[in-house]
Amino acid sequence: MRQYLTFELDGRRYGVPVEYINSVLDPQAITPLPHGSTLVTGLTNVRGNVVPVFDPRETLRRTKVEDDRLAKKPKPAAGPAEPLEREKAVPAAELEDEEGGIVIFEAENGTLLPFIGLQADRIGKVVNLEDDEISPVPNFLPNDATKLFDGFCFIGGVRHSIINLAELASKESLFSAGEGGRHA
């Protein structure tokens, strides 16, 4: 069993393993950076340390993960309705989100930055998931999607994309986001 923090961006639900999370902050002032070819949108102060904050919306939007093609995980042939029973077992209180904020991560990303913050529209709860509750990334997704996600799961009947934080917050992703323009 592994724990994941859930959050929402642009109406889509995501999850990240809690072992990467340093803290979750209430919404606060972010000093904007001049717009350039980077996902890093600004800086914030966390306990006296300057922490860059990034907004992965455009990167995640470009993955073109279509909701209708990622239907609920099919029931295993041998087992009756075990996955659905697990989904129903998630207490409703765990699905109630709080207002947005900044999730501070500790991730080795090939830069000198020990921490990085991710802006979220809504912060969810920490949920416990077994490995078999996470579906692998389907092979019909484009390559940029397969590297950014570790899988997909359903919590309370709502699909959540499990983010590969090492890839999303990598030096290449953070500082080359604007190269080549937008993907169609």
C-alpha positions as CSV (number, residue, x, y, z in Angstrom):
1,M,0.0,0.0,0.0
2,R,1.2,3.5,-0.9
3,Q,-0.2,6.9,0.0
4,Y,-1.0,9.6,-2.5
5,L,-2.0,13.2,-2.2
6,T,-4.8,14.2,-4.5
7,F,-5.3,17.6,-6.1
8,E,-7.1,19.2,-9.0
9,L,-6.0,21.4,-11.9
10,D,-8.5,22.7,-14.5
11,G,-11.2,20.2,-13.4
12,R,-8.9,17.2,-13.7
13,R,-7.8,15.1,-10.7
14,Y,-4.2,14.0,-10.1
15,G,-2.3,12.2,-7.4
16,V,1.4,12.1,-6.3
17,P,3.1,9.8,-3.9
18,V,3.3,11.5,-0.5
19,E,7.0,10.6,0.0
20,Y,7.9,13.5,-2.3
21,I,5.8,16.0,-0.4
22,N,7.5,18.4,2.0
23,S,4.4,20.5,2.9
24,V,1.1,21.8,1.6
25,L,0.6,25.6,1.9
26,D,-2.5,27.7,1.8
27,P,-2.8,30.0,-1.1
28,Q,-0.3,32.8,-0.8
29,A,1.4,35.5,-2.7
30,I,3.7,34.4,-5.5
31,T,6.2,36.8,-7.0
32,P,5.7,36.5,-10.7
33,L,8.7,35.9,-13.0
34,P,8.9,37.5,-16.5
35,H,7.1,35.2,-19.0
36,G,9.6,33.0,-20.9
37,S,10.1,29.5,-22.0
38,T,9.6,27.9,-18.5
39,L,6.9,26.4,-16.4
40,V,8.2,28.2,-13.4
41,T,5.7,31.0,-12.9
42,G,7.1,32.7,-9.8
43,L,8.7,32.5,-6.4
44,T,7.3,32.2,-2.9
45,N,8.7,32.2,0.6
46,V,8.6,29.0,2.6
47,R,9.9,29.2,6.1
48,G,12.5,31.8,5.1
49,N,13.5,29.9,1.9
50,V,12.8,31.1,-1.6
51,V,11.0,28.3,-3.5
52,P,10.2,28.4,-7.2
53,V,6.5,27.6,-8.0
54,F,5.5,26.0,-11.3
55,D,2.2,25.6,-13.0
56,P,2.0,22.3,-15.1
57,R,-1.4,23.0,-16.7
58,E,-0.1,23.5,-20.2
59,T,2.2,20.6,-20.1
60,L,-0.5,18.3,-18.8
61,R,-3.0,19.7,-21.3
62,R,-0.6,18.8,-24.2
63,T,-0.6,15.1,-23.1
64,K,-4.1,14.8,-24.6
65,V,-5.3,12.2,-22.1
66,E,-8.9,11.8,-23.1
67,D,-11.4,11.0,-20.4
68,D,-13.6,8.9,-22.6
69,R,-10.8,6.6,-23.7
70,L,-9.7,5.9,-20.1
71,A,-12.8,4.2,-18.9
72,K,-13.0,2.6,-15.5
73,K,-10.6,-0.2,-15.0
74,P,-12.3,-3.4,-16.3
75,K,-13.1,-6.1,-13.7
76,P,-10.6,-8.9,-13.7
77,A,-12.0,-12.1,-15.2
78,A,-11.3,-14.2,-12.1
79,G,-12.5,-11.7,-9.5
80,P,-16.1,-10.5,-9.2
81,A,-16.4,-6.8,-8.3
82,E,-13.5,-6.3,-6.0
83,P,-12.2,-3.1,-7.6
84,L,-15.6,-1.4,-7.3
85,E,-15.9,-2.5,-3.7
86,R,-12.6,-0.8,-3.0
87,E,-13.7,2.4,-4.7
88,K,-16.9,2.5,-2.7
89,A,-14.8,1.9,0.5
90,V,-13.2,5.3,0.1
91,P,-15.0,7.5,2.7
92,A,-16.8,10.5,1.3
93,A,-14.7,12.8,3.6
94,E,-11.6,11.8,1.8
95,L,-13.0,13.1,-1.4
96,E,-14.0,16.5,-0.1
97,D,-11.4,19.0,-1.3
98,E,-10.1,22.1,0.3
99,E,-9.4,25.3,-1.5
100,G,-6.3,25.6,-3.7
101,G,-2.8,26.0,-2.5
102,I,0.8,25.1,-3.2
103,V,2.2,21.6,-2.8
104,I,5.9,21.8,-1.9
105,F,7.9,18.8,-3.2
106,E,11.4,17.5,-2.6
107,A,12.5,16.0,-5.9
108,E,15.8,15.4,-7.5
109,N,15.2,17.3,-10.8
110,G,18.7,17.9,-12.2
111,T,18.8,21.5,-10.8
112,L,20.2,23.0,-7.7
113,L,16.6,23.5,-6.4
114,P,16.0,21.4,-3.3
115,F,12.3,22.2,-3.2
116,I,9.7,23.2,-5.8
117,G,6.1,24.2,-5.4
118,L,3.2,23.2,-7.6
119,Q,0.1,25.5,-7.8
120,A,-3.2,23.5,-7.4
121,D,-6.8,24.7,-7.8
122,R,-7.9,22.4,-5.1
123,I,-6.0,20.2,-2.6
124,G,-7.6,16.8,-2.0
125,K,-6.9,14.3,0.7
126,V,-4.2,11.6,1.2
127,V,-5.6,8.3,0.0
128,N,-4.2,4.8,0.4
129,L,-3.9,2.7,-2.8
130,E,-2.7,-0.8,-3.4
131,D,-0.6,-1.4,-6.5
132,D,-3.4,-3.3,-8.2
133,E,-5.7,-0.3,-7.9
134,I,-3.5,1.7,-10.2
135,S,-3.9,0.9,-13.9
136,P,-0.8,1.2,-16.1
137,V,-0.5,4.0,-18.6
138,P,-2.2,2.8,-21.8
139,N,0.0,2.4,-24.9
140,F,-2.4,4.5,-27.1
141,L,-1.4,7.7,-25.3
142,P,1.3,9.8,-26.9
143,N,4.9,9.5,-25.7
144,D,4.7,12.8,-23.8
145,A,1.9,11.4,-21.8
146,T,3.5,8.1,-21.0
147,K,6.5,9.7,-19.5
148,L,4.5,12.2,-17.3
149,F,2.2,9.6,-15.7
150,D,2.8,6.5,-13.6
151,G,-0.7,5.3,-14.1
152,F,-4.4,6.0,-13.5
153,C,-6.8,5.1,-10.7
154,F,-10.4,5.7,-9.7
155,I,-11.2,7.2,-6.3
156,G,-14.9,7.4,-5.5
157,G,-15.6,6.7,-9.2
158,V,-13.5,9.7,-10.3
159,R,-10.4,9.1,-12.5
160,H,-7.1,10.4,-11.1
161,S,-3.9,10.5,-13.1
162,I,-0.9,9.5,-11.0
163,I,1.9,12.0,-11.9
164,N,5.5,11.0,-12.5
165,L,6.8,13.9,-10.4
166,A,10.5,13.2,-11.3
167,E,9.6,13.7,-15.0
168,L,7.1,16.6,-14.6
169,A,9.5,18.6,-12.3
170,S,12.7,17.6,-14.3
171,K,15.1,20.3,-15.4
172,E,14.1,19.5,-19.0
173,S,10.4,19.9,-18.4
174,L,10.6,23.0,-16.2
175,F,13.0,25.0,-18.4
176,S,12.2,23.9,-22.0
177,A,8.4,24.0,-21.8
178,G,8.2,26.8,-24.4
179,E,10.6,25.3,-26.9
180,G,9.0,24.3,-30.2
181,G,5.7,26.2,-29.5
182,R,2.5,24.5,-28.6
183,H,1.7,21.0,-29.6
184,A,-1.5,20.6,-31.6
